[in-house]
Amino acid sequence: MTGSVSEQFALLLGDNRPTEARVLTRPTGASTALGPVLLGIDDEGLRHLLVPIPDGEQPKDRVSRGIDLGHRDLFLHGVQVRFADLSCTIGRLTGPFDKLVEDIVGRLERDPAAGLNAVIAALDDWRALLRQAINGLSREEIVGLIGELEVMAKLAATNPSEAVLGWTGPSGAVHDFSRNGYDIEVKSTAAVNANAVRISNLDQLDPTLSTDLHLAVVHLAASTDAPDIETRIEELLAMGVPADALETRLGHAGYYRGMELSVPSKYALRGIRWWNVDGDFPGLRASDIDISRLVGIDGISYDLLLGVLPTALSPDAAAQLAHDWAT
């Protein structure tokens, strides 16, 4: 396929719109034994992935609200062909849908015999992410994401590739950035008078679990003139951060390029304060609590008061920390 899936859908949308429930199609370059795999745009401008299946087969699945799997019969060169029809019916899902389609096409290119099984396997892998995408991100999640992108920019100034490869938070790791035991926990706040941040588990500020542990608190301010998430992503890409790795981790964080957000995402950076987290740093750690006291306990979080913390690192020391982490 020449160009990305998004580019191919854009070309289809630029063609004459089909009428009478027909679908305008373009080949993806992938094929099965039953025929070519197609991209399609219907008379309402909705996206479709069409994978040939045997006559009489009727796949049906509601992957998430806005993405459905059914079937459609089309005539190709005068012959009726049945297709599994994966469609996107909500505009805010077009970004993740295009990535899903790229994944399915890639699977079919590697294994043309997989057919419908490739579609179903990809849907199983993507189901949770698609549901997260339709639910959207909360204000707190957006503030947290922006804070992590701001820290990534500091790390990328030295090593763009390691900055994104070390972004481990979206994959469920204890710390947001981790590289060879050198960990950074990022907390973000957009409160006007920020006096506390939430620590979500007992391991986040436990220095015994890291070779070197630091806390970065990112202060943001909502502003209509401030950069949004997309602008920050473009800036990271311009710094040399690998696009594929960045988009993969953004997806794990529940964000897809171009997705519609139900809450504002324009925040100005007020500043980032950094602390070295050692054994004397305030916080609760599992290692400080008798194991018998933790039996039957499922999840502990607490608010860390910023006003009682030790003196934050100087700007020069913070810059050196970011440099050392990435080298």
N, C-alpha and C positions, 0 to 999 in steps of 0.2 A: 504494500500500500504506500503510495506516494503522499507524504505529509501525515500529520497526526490525525487521529479520529476527529478531534474538534475542528480541524481545518477541513476535513472531508464533509462533515455535517454543515459547516459554514458554506461550502460550495453548493451543497444540495439546497440549502435555504435560499441561495442566490439564484437558483434556477426557477423556471416557471413552476408554480405550485400545482400539484396534482389535484384533480377534481373527481367527484363522484366516488369518494372513498378509496381512490387509487393511491399508490405509494410510489414516490420517485426514489430510485435506488442508484447506488454506486457500488462496484465491487470492492471488497477489502483487500483482495489479493490472496486470501485464504480460501481453500476449497475442501469439501469432503467428497466421498464417493458419490454422493447424491447431487452435487452441484456446487456453485460458488456461494460463499458467505457474503451477504450484502449489508450495507448500511442503507437506511431508508428515512425519508421524511414524508409524513402523511399530509392530508389536506388541511390539518389544523397546525401544521408546523412542528409536530411532535417527533421525537427521535425514536428510531427502531434499529435493532440488530436482528437480522434474519438469517437463521441457520437451517439448511435443508434437513428434513427429517422424513421418515417413511410415510407414505399415504396412510391415513387412518389414525396416526398418532396424534394425541391431543394433550400436550403438556399444559399444565396450569399451576401457577404459583403466584402468590402475592408476596414478593420479596420484602417489600416495605411499602408504606403508603407512598405512592408516586412511582413505583417501579413494578411492572407486572410482566408475567411470562404467560403467553398463550400460543395460539397458532394462527397462521394466515396462509391462504392459497393464492399464489400468484402465477401468471403465465410468463414463462421465459421461452422466447423463440417459438411461441405457439404451443408450448407444452405446459400443462398445469403442474406446479411443484408446490408441495406443502413445506412450510417453514415454521420452525419455532420462532416466535415473535417476542423478543424482549423489548419492552417499550418504557419510555420515561414520560410521565404525564404531569410532572410538576417542575416548573422552570428552575427552582432553586436547586434541583438535583442534577442539572445538566452536567456540571463539572464532575462530580463523582460518577455519574452514569458513563461519561466519556472514558474515564479511567477504567471502569469496569469492562466496557466494550474492548478497550485496548488489551486488557488482560485476557479476555476470552479469545480474541483474534490471535493473540500470541500463542495461546494453548493449542488452538486449531492449526496454526502454522507448524507447530512442533509435532502434533499428533492429529493429522486429518481424520483418522478413523474414530476419534473420540466423539465427534458430532455433538449431540444433545448432552452427553455426559460432561463435556467440557463446560457447557453453559451451567449445568447444575452444580458442578464442583466449584466453579468460580462464585456462583451465587452463595453457596454455603460459606465460602471464605469471606465474602464481602457483606453478608447479611447484617452483622452487628454494626459495621461502619456505616452502612446505608441508613440504618434506623437512627443512628446518632446524627447523621447529616440532616435528615428530615426534621429531627427535633430541634436542631440548631444549637448554638452555643449560648450559654447564659452570659450575663455581664461579667460575672466573676471569672468564667472560663476565658473570655476574651481578654480581660485584664491580665490574667495569668499567662496567656499565650504571648501577648505583646511583651510582657516582661522578659520572657524567655528568649524572644527574638532579639530584644535589646542586648541581653547578655551574649547571645550568639554573635552579634555584630562586634562586640569587644574582642571575643576570641578569634573571630574570622579575620580581624586586622592582622593577625600573625599567621594563622593557618586556616584558610577557608574550608578545606576538606575535613580536617579534624574537628572543626567547630560544629559541623552538622553531624558527623559520624559519632561524636561524643554526646550528642543531644539524646539522652537516654530516658528522660522523663516520660515522653509520650508512649513508650513501650512498657510502662509500668515499673520501671526501676525505682529504687529507693530515692536516688538523687536525680536532679534534672540534667546535670552534665557530669559525665564520668569518663576518665581516661587514665588507665594504668593505676587505679587506686586513688587518683587525685579527683576529688568530688566537689561539685558546687551545687548547693541547694538555693534555688531562686524563689523568693517570695515577692509578690507584686501587690501594690495597693494604689487605689485612685482616691482614697479618702483625703479630704482637704487638710485635716489635721491628723495625719496617720500616726497613731501611737502604739499600734500592735499589729502583728501578723499571725496567721493561724498556722501552727505546726500540726500536720495531719497524722503523724504516727511517731512512735518512740524511737525509730531508727534514724529519722532525718537529721537530728543534731547529735548523733552519737559518734564522737571522733574515733572510738575504738574500732569502728567498722571501715575506716578509711585510712589510707596512708597520709593524706592531707585533706582536711575538710574546711570549706569556707561557705559562709552565708552571704548571699547577695540580695539586698532589698531594693526593689525597683519602685521608685515613686513616679506615678503618672498623673496627668491632669486632663480631664475631658475637654476637648476644644474642637470646634468645627473647622479650624484652620490647621489642625494637626494631621500628620500622616496616618493613614489607616493601615490595616494589616497588609493589603496588597502592595502598598508603597514600600513597606518595610521588606517584604519578600523581594521586590524588584531591587532594592538596595543591596540585599544580601547576594543576590545573583550577580549583580554588577561587581561585587567584591570577589567573585570567583567561587562562591559556595555551589557545589554540584546540584543541579536542578533535580535530578531523579531522587537523590537521597533526601533533599529538602522536602519535596512533595510527598514522599513516602512517610516521613515523620510528621508532616502536617496532617496527613490523612489519619495517622494514629491518634493525633490530638483532636480529631473531629473536624478539621478544617480542610476545605478543598478550594483551589484557585477559582475565583469568580462566584463562589457560593453567596447566596443572599443571606444577610444577617438580620435578625429581628430587633437587635439592639445596636446602638452606635459602636463604632470601632475606631474612632479617631481620638487618639490620645497623644498629648505631648509628653516628652520625657522631662521630668523635673530633676531627676538625678538617680544615681545608683550608689548605695553605700555597701561596703564590703567588710566582713568580719572574718577573722580566723577563729574557727571553732575548735577549742582545745578542751581539756578536761575541766577547766574552771568556767567555761562558758555556760550561762544559764540554760536550763532546759531539762526535760525528763528523758531518761534513757532506760531501756529495759535492763541494761547491765547494772543499774543502780537499785533495782527493785528485786527483792527476793522472788525467785521463780514461783514459789508457792502462792504469792500474791497475785500472780498473773493468770492463774488457773481460772477458766470460765470468763475471762475478759476478752471481748472481741472489739478491738479498736479503741485507741485513746488519742484524743487530739486536745490541744491547748493553745491559748493565746500567749504569744511571747511579747512582752512589753519592751518597746524599742528604747524608751527613755532610761532604762536601767542597765542597758547593755554596755560593755566596755567601749572605749573609744574606737570608732571605725578606722579602717586603714586610710592613710592619706591618699590623695589622688595618684601620686607617683607610685606608691606601694600597690595600689589597686591595679594600675596599668601594668606593673611588673608581674603581678599575680596572673593576670589574663595572658600575658606573654609567656610566662613559664608554663602555664597549664597546656598551652597549644604547641609547645616545642618539645 
